[in-house]
Amino acid sequence: MVEIYLACLILGAFLSIIVLYFDEVLSFAEPLDFSLVVTFITIVGGSGLILSEFVVFPLEWVFTVSIFIGVLFTGTFYFIYLKPMRESENSVAFSIQDLVGTLGEMLTSVQGNAYGEVLIRFGASYTSQIAASTSGDMIVKGAQVRIDRVKEGILYVSLVSEKM
């Protein structure tokens, strides 16, 4: 049985190196993840090896405790490290249609059918886009505006308040 635990430990260590380079390619359906499988195999192998060498229990008990330790450590790894890291991945990509309804600040004045530029905070960053007045009224630089609609890549804005 010691040979099986040693093989699991060596296999887990080898697969850990593979996970470093090919984790995205080897992904499974959520919540099962290749990293979790590798973690489980490695922990079961290591704990089984240690328990079989230093504890005087029947082989069945060592195997059961090794599985329990593997599940415990893999669950801890998932909830303390893997899940928060996956949720913290942030993308700066957005659709211009997502900007409808958001507030922004005019960077240049707009009057009539002319175009200007509006600065919008979106997520953790800012974006500046081409803007025109929805009503055709003058909107001065620094005014707070709301994006009403998007047409052909141009944001049509209305005045919320004068200079911020």
Secondary structure as GFF3:
##gff-version 3
##sequence-region A 1 164
A	DSSP	alpha_helix	2	22	.	.	.	ID=ss1
A	DSSP	alpha_helix	34	54	.	.	.	ID=ss2
A	DSSP	alpha_helix	59	77	.	.	.	ID=ss3
A	DSSP	pi_helix	78	82	.	.	.	ID=ss4
A	DSSP	alpha_helix	83	87	.	.	.	ID=ss5
A	DSSP	three_ten_helix	96	99	.	.	.	ID=ss6
A	DSSP	beta_strand	103	106	.	.	.	ID=ss7
A	DSSP	beta_strand	116	122	.	.	.	ID=ss8
A	DSSP	beta_strand	125	133	.	.	.	ID=ss9
A	DSSP	beta_strand	143	151	.	.	.	ID=ss10
A	DSSP	beta_strand	154	163	.	.	.	ID=ss11
###
